[in-house]
Amino acid sequence: MKILVTGGAGFIGSAVVRQAIQNRGYDVVNVDSLTYAANLDNLTDIADHAGYVFEQADIRDEAAMTALFKKHQPDAIMHLAAESHVDRSIDGPLAFVDTNVMGTAVLLHVARQYWDTLDADRKAAFRFHHISTDEVYGTLGEEGFFTEETRYQPNSPYAASKASSDMLVRAWGQTYGLPIVITNCSNNYGPYQFPEKLIPVVILKALSGKDIPIYGAGTNVRDWLFVNDHAEALLTVLEKGRLNEIYNIGGDNEAQNIELVNMLCAILDEIRPDPAGSYTRLITYVKDRPGHDMRYAIDAAKVQRELGWKPSVTLEEGLRQTVQWYLDNEDWWQNILQRGFKQDRLGLKVAEPT
């Protein structure tokens, strides 16, 4: 199988590319425009593999996408290219609409035109797999879980842009018959995560002796999914998922943000103790994110029941692997910091409610 992966130089995308090549033996065309969070260093393990090709291109560019489909003749699309950081979407929402909505529309349009040219067998085997987020569902109370039937109620510009792209993918499937499948995942973590997200922020702030920021009271709950488990789930859905279906992918690992930070500090205290004392001394509560969803939790029973996938690591195991990876790969994240990324707080450019 030859898969065209959009956003393959990103955090989740690069995990998919690595596993598709190393564990499945697939050929992969990685299409990425290399925006700020993309990093070709994520792919050094497979960069010279005979089955890997990188193409720098923007999914919003119809001519470029058409040329790439014609050149590479993929058997499937895994669409991960997206602006993904909620805080950035608060400061600059139109960039998220542009990439996540318009970019998806362009990709669907080009994919459908390409699909129409295939012979009957290849047409039947083709898949357009759209990778989305549980944030499209909004927020939960203390109980309950997101299922594939949960109503969409996005609360951030990022979530709204992903909800919009989900609807476009569904429409192309229903209107044009394009063979589509959609997955919605919980919060990912693991190696190669760009250091603007919570877990790498905590690790790198702790290692530098800086304040570890906790939004609000730290009681917001997330379901955490190890990125390698997610990549395996995505490839499984591509291979076995039923057409026009949605599959929710979660780690079955709920934790309050403050609980998660305390777990990370405990692991760091053990592996890389600080003579100044426990890393928990650095925890600092800061103003909450506007519109901060209280709780996400995924019911992943469908993908487990139908496709046989389940997470391979607990949260404690995954966090320990993640912390060790950042300790062992300082050059990777130092290169990002040296390029000018300062881990400054975003998402506060919003008017106070009246």
C-alpha positions in Angstrom: 0.0 0.0 0.0 1.1 3.5 -0.7 -0.2 6.1 1.7 -0.2 9.8 1.3 0.1 11.3 4.8 -0.6 15.0 5.2 1.2 16.7 8.2 3.7 13.8 8.4 6.4 16.0 9.9 4.2 16.8 12.9 3.9 15.0 16.2 1.2 12.5 15.5 1.8 12.4 11.7 5.5 11.5 12.1 4.5 8.6 14.5 2.1 7.3 11.8 4.8 7.6 9.1 7.4 5.8 11.2 5.0 2.9 12.1 3.6 2.6 8.6 7.1 2.1 7.2 8.7 0.2 10.0 5.9 -2.0 11.3 3.7 -2.4 8.1 6.1 -2.1 5.3 4.0 0.5 3.5 5.3 3.1 1.1 4.6 6.6 2.5 4.5 10.0 0.8 4.8 12.7 3.5 3.2 16.0 2.4 3.9 18.8 4.8 4.3 22.5 4.4 6.7 22.7 7.4 5.0 25.3 9.5 6.4 26.1 12.9 5.5 22.8 14.7 6.6 20.5 11.8 10.1 19.0 12.2 11.9 16.7 9.8 14.1 15.7 12.7 11.1 13.6 13.8 11.7 11.3 10.8 15.5 10.7 10.9 14.9 7.0 11.5 13.2 6.5 8.2 14.4 9.5 6.1 16.6 7.3 3.9 14.1 4.4 3.6 13.4 3.4 0.0 9.7 3.5 0.7 9.7 7.1 2.0 9.2 10.3 0.0 8.9 13.8 1.4 7.1 16.5 -0.5 6.9 20.1 0.9 3.6 21.4 -0.1 0.5 23.2 1.3 -2.8 21.3 1.4 -4.5 24.6 0.5 -2.7 24.7 -2.9 -5.1 22.9 -5.3 -2.5 22.8 -8.1 0.2 21.4 -5.9 -2.1 18.7 -4.4 -3.3 17.7 -7.9 0.2 17.3 -9.1 1.2 15.2 -6.1 -1.8 12.8 -6.5 -0.9 12.4 -10.2 2.8 11.9 -9.5 2.5 9.4 -6.6 -0.8 7.6 -7.3 -1.6 6.8 -3.6 -3.9 4.0 -2.5 -5.0 5.9 0.6 -4.9 9.3 2.3 -4.3 9.9 6.0 -5.1 13.5 6.6 -3.4 14.8 9.8 -2.3 18.3 8.6 -3.8 20.9 10.9 -3.2 23.8 13.1 -3.8 22.2 16.5 -2.9 24.3 19.5 -6.0 25.7 21.3 -4.2 28.7 22.8 -3.0 29.7 19.3 -6.5 29.4 18.0 -7.7 31.9 20.6 -5.1 34.5 19.4 -5.4 33.8 15.7 -8.6 31.9 14.8 -8.6 32.7 11.1 -5.4 30.7 10.5 -7.2 27.7 11.9 -10.2 28.2 9.6 -7.9 28.6 6.7 -5.8 25.5 7.2 -8.2 23.1 8.9 -11.4 24.0 7.0 -10.3 25.3 3.6 -7.3 23.0 3.5 -9.4 20.0 4.1 -11.9 21.1 1.5 -9.2 21.5 -1.1 -7.7 18.1 -0.2 -11.1 16.4 -0.5 -11.8 18.1 -3.8 -8.5 16.9 -5.3 -8.8 13.4 -3.7 -12.2 13.0 -5.2 -11.1 14.0 -8.7 -8.1 11.6 -8.4 -10.4 8.8 -7.1 -12.7 9.2 -10.1 -9.8 8.3 -12.4 -9.0 5.0 -10.7 -10.0 1.6 -12.1 -12.8 -0.3 -10.3 -10.5 -2.4 -8.0 -8.4 0.5 -6.9 -11.4 2.7 -6.5 -13.0 0.2 -4.2 -9.9 -0.2 -2.1 -9.2 3.6 -1.8 -9.6 5.3 1.6 -9.6 8.9 2.8 -8.9 8.7 6.5 -9.5 12.0 8.3 -7.9 12.3 11.8 -9.7 14.6 14.2 -10.1 15.3 17.9 -12.5 14.7 20.8 -12.6 18.5 21.3 -15.3 18.7 18.6 -17.7 17.2 21.3 -17.3 20.1 23.7 -17.1 19.4 27.4 -18.3 16.8 29.8 -19.4 17.0 33.4 -18.0 14.7 36.1 -19.6 11.6 34.6 -20.1 10.2 31.1 -18.1 9.7 28.0 -17.9 10.9 24.4 -19.2 8.3 22.0 -19.5 8.3 18.2 -23.0 9.5 18.6 -22.3 12.5 20.9 -23.5 15.8 19.5 -20.8 18.2 18.3 -20.5 21.3 20.6 -17.0 22.8 20.0 -16.0 25.5 22.4 -12.7 26.8 21.0 -11.9 28.1 17.5 -9.6 25.1 17.1 -12.4 22.7 18.0 -14.8 24.5 15.7 -12.4 24.3 12.8 -11.9 20.5 13.3 -15.7 20.0 13.7 -16.1 21.8 10.4 -13.5 19.7 8.7 -15.2 16.5 10.0 -18.5 17.7 8.4 -16.8 18.3 5.1 -15.4 14.8 5.1 -18.7 13.3 5.9 -20.4 15.4 3.1 -17.8 14.2 0.5 -18.6 10.6 1.5 -22.4 11.1 1.4 -22.6 13.3 -1.7 -19.8 12.0 -3.9 -19.3 8.5 -2.6 -15.7 9.1 -1.6 -14.7 6.2 0.6 -14.1 8.0 3.9 -13.5 7.1 7.6 -13.1 9.6 10.5 -11.4 9.1 13.8 -11.6 11.4 16.9 -8.9 11.0 19.5 -8.2 12.1 23.0 -5.1 14.1 24.1 -1.9 12.6 22.7 1.5 12.6 24.4 4.9 11.0 23.9 8.2 11.5 22.0 8.6 14.3 19.5 5.7 16.4 20.8 6.3 20.1 20.1 7.1 21.9 23.4 4.0 24.1 23.5 1.7 21.3 24.8 1.2 20.5 28.5 3.5 17.5 29.0 6.6 18.8 27.2 6.0 22.2 28.7 6.1 20.7 32.2 9.2 18.6 31.5 11.2 21.4 29.9 10.2 24.0 32.5 11.1 21.6 35.3 14.5 20.8 33.8 15.3 24.6 33.4 14.1 25.4 37.0 11.3 27.7 35.7 7.7 28.0 37.0 5.5 25.2 35.8 2.2 26.9 34.8 -1.1 25.3 35.8 -4.2 26.8 34.3 -6.9 27.7 36.8 -7.2 25.3 39.6 -5.7 22.4 37.6 -8.8 20.3 38.0 -9.6 20.1 34.2 -9.6 16.4 33.2 -8.2 14.9 30.0 -8.0 11.3 28.7 -4.4 10.7 27.7 -3.4 8.6 24.7 0.2 7.5 24.1 1.1 8.7 20.5 2.5 5.3 19.4 -0.7 3.6 20.5 -2.7 6.2 18.5 -0.6 5.7 15.4 -1.3 1.9 15.6 -5.0 2.6 16.0 -5.0 4.9 13.0 -3.4 2.3 10.8 -5.8 -0.3 12.1 -8.8 1.9 11.2 -7.3 2.5 7.8 -6.9 -1.2 7.2 -10.1 -2.5 8.8 -12.5 0.3 9.5 -15.9 0.4 7.9 -16.6 3.1 5.3 -18.5 6.2 6.4 -17.9 5.4 10.1 -16.5 7.4 13.0 -14.2 5.7 15.5 -13.3 7.3 18.8 -9.8 6.5 20.0 -8.9 7.0 23.6 -6.3 5.9 26.1 -8.7 5.1 29.0 -6.4 7.2 31.1 -8.2 10.1 32.7 -6.3 12.5 35.0 -6.7 16.0 36.3 -4.1 18.4 34.9 -2.7 18.8 38.4 -2.5 15.0 38.9 -0.7 14.7 35.6 1.9 17.4 36.6 2.5 15.8 40.0 3.1 12.4 38.2 5.6 14.0 35.9 7.4 15.7 38.8 7.6 12.4 40.7 9.1 10.7 37.7 11.6 13.5 37.2 12.4 13.5 41.0 13.3 9.8 40.6 15.2 9.9 37.2 16.8 13.4 37.3 16.6 14.6 40.9 17.2 18.3 41.5 19.5 19.3 44.4 17.1 22.3 45.1 14.3 19.9 46.0 11.2 18.3 44.4 10.1 19.7 41.1 6.6 20.2 42.6 8.0 23.4 44.2 7.9 25.0 40.7 4.1 24.5 40.2 2.5 27.9 39.7 -1.2 28.5 39.2 -2.0 31.0 36.4 -5.0 32.6 34.9 -7.2 30.0 33.2 -7.6 29.6 29.4 -10.8 31.3 28.1 -13.5 28.8 27.5 -11.4 26.0 29.0 -13.4 22.7 28.7 -13.7 21.0 32.0 -13.4 17.3 31.1 -12.9 15.1 28.1 -13.3 11.3 28.2 -13.5 8.9 25.3 -15.5 5.7 25.1 -13.3 3.7 22.8 -15.4 0.5 23.0 -16.3 0.6 19.2 -12.8 0.5 17.9 -11.8 -2.1 20.5 -14.9 -4.3 19.7 -14.9 -4.0 15.9 -11.2 -3.7 15.1 -9.4 -5.3 18.1 -7.3 -2.3 19.0 -6.6 -1.3 22.6 -3.9 0.8 24.3 -0.7 -0.9 25.1 0.6 1.2 28.0 -0.8 2.7 31.1 -0.5 6.5 31.8 2.3 5.9 34.3 4.2 3.7 31.8 3.7 6.2 28.9 4.7 9.2 31.0 7.9 7.4 32.2 8.8 6.6 28.6 8.1 10.2 27.5 10.2 11.8 30.3 13.1 9.4 29.5 12.9 10.3 25.8 13.1 14.0 26.5 16.0 13.4 28.8 17.8 11.3 26.2 17.0 13.6 23.3 18.0 17.0 24.5 19.5 18.0 21.1 16.0 17.6 19.5 14.2 20.0 21.8 17.2 22.4 22.2 17.2 22.8 18.5 13.6 24.0 18.7 14.3 26.4 21.5 17.4 27.8 19.7 15.2 28.5 16.6 13.4 31.0 18.7 10.5 29.2 20.3 10.3 30.4 23.9 7.3 28.5 25.4 5.6 31.8 26.1 2.0 31.8 27.2 -0.6 32.2 24.4 -4.4 32.5 24.3 -5.0 35.5 26.5 -5.8 38.0 23.7 -9.5 37.9 24.4 -11.9 40.5 25.8 -13.1 39.9 29.4 -16.8 38.9 29.6 -19.1 41.8 30.5 
